[in-house]
Amino acid sequence: MKHVWALLIKFTAIGTMLFPFLSIFNNASLMTILFITVVTTVVSYFLGDLYLLPKLGNFKSTLADFGLSFLLIWIISAVFINSTSDMLLTTLFSALLVAGVEPLFHLYMKTHIFSDSAESVIPGVYKGDLMMTEYSEELDDQNLKKEAKNPDNQGESNQSK
């Protein structure tokens, strides 16, 4: 479930960065922008965030995500968008914006995906079963049976434990 949340966050961030540039400067349709966003999100998440981020660190992984985003956006835009404007410049600015969001997403990945903390992806919800009731000697059936048999030794049995 934590990877689904991470993919949704990354999809939202990339889609927010791509939509203005591709729709205004290249007259791309919404379906084309969604397709580019999905492909870029999935490829950069699995290759850049799950594979490269733990090995290279934040800075090098961000540079790799920039190059990967640039190539994916440029190739898919060239295939699906018939635009007369400068697609290379639009793709460069879009990839720069995506790369600007990546360090924040990498911080999220390190704290929520790669760590084994007790907190889950949803704030206030914990992974462990922390909803346990308190257990005391008074509720123990074995102690109640012993006390019922020996009512004179109640103080001694509680002190010896």
N, C-alpha and C positions, 0 to 999 in steps of 0.2 A: 504494500500500500504506500510505503514511503517513496518508492520510485514513481508511482502514479502522480503523487503530489509534486514531486520534483519536475516531472515532465510537463505537468500543467503550468507550473510557474515559468518554466523555460519557454513553453509554447506562447504563453501570454506576453512575456518580455520580447521575444523575437517578433511576434505578430504586431506588437505595438510599435516596434522600430521599423518594420518593413512596410506597413500599410501606408503611412503618409508618403514615403518616397516613391514607392512603386505605383501608387494610384495617381499621384499628382504629376510626377515627371515622366512616367512611362505609360500612363493610361491602362494599367493592368486591371483585369477584372478581379472581383472578390474571390472567385474560385481559384484563380491562378495564384493569387497572394496566399490563400490558405494552403494550397498545394506546396508552394515554396516554403512556407512556414513549417508545415508538418515534416517535410523532408529534411530541412535544415535542423529542426529540433531533434528529430530522432537520430540523425547521423552525428550531430555534434554532441548529443548527450552520451551516446554509447561510446563513441570514439574519443571525444575530447574530455568529457567529464568523468566517465567511469574508468577509462583506460589510461589517458595521459595525465590527468590531474594528480592522482596519487604518485605517479612516477616522476613528473617534471616539476611540480609545484604550481603556484598560482600564476606567476608572471609568464613563464614559458607556455603554460597551458592556455593562457589568454591569447598569447601571440598565435598559437596553433589554432585556436578557435576562430581568430580573425581570418587567418588564411583559409581555413576550411569553409567558413561562412561566405567569404568572398567568392571562392570557387563555386560553391553550390548555388549561390544566388545568381552569379553571372551566367553559369551554364544553363540553369533552368530558365532564367529570364530570356536568354538568347533563343531558346527553343520555343517557348510559349508566348512571348510578348513580341508583337510586331510594332516596334517603336522606331521613330525616326530620330528621337533625341539621343543624347549621349548616354548609353546604357552603362558604360564602364564607370563613369563618374557617379552615377546614381547608385550603382552596386558598391562602389568604394565607400560612399557615405553611409549606406545602409550597414555594411560590414563593420565600419568604425563604430556606429551606434550599438550594434550587437556586441562588439568587443568591449564597449564601455560598460555594459551591464554584466558582463561575464565575471569580473572579480567579486561582485556582490553575490552572484549565483554560486561561485566557488566557495565563498564563505558559508553559504547555506548548505552546500554539499558537505563541507567538512564538519559542520556542527550537527547536522541532522541525518545524513546518509552514512558517512564514514565513521561516526562515533557510536559507541554502545551505551550512551547515557540512558537514564531511566525515562527521560521525556520523549514523547512521541512527536510526530510531525505536527499534530494539532496541539496548540498551546493549552496547558492545563490538564491534558490527558497523559497518563503515565503508562509505560509499557508493562510494568510489573503488576502483580495482583496486590495492590496496597489496601484493598478494602477488606481487611480482616477484622474479626471481632476480638475483643480482649478475652483472655482465658484466665480464670482465677481458680483458686483451690475450692472455693465455696460451690462452684458449679461442677466439680469433679464427682462423678458417681461413685468412684471407689472410696474417696474420702468421706462421702456422706454415709455410705454403708458401714465404714469403720466407726464413724462417730455414733451411728445409730446403735451399734453393738456395744461400744464402750463409752457411755456418756460421761464417765468420770475422767477419762484421759484426753479430753478435748484440748485443754491447754498444753499438755505435754506433746501431743502430736503436731500441733501448729508450731511450737517452739523448736522441736527437733528438726523440722524441715527448714 
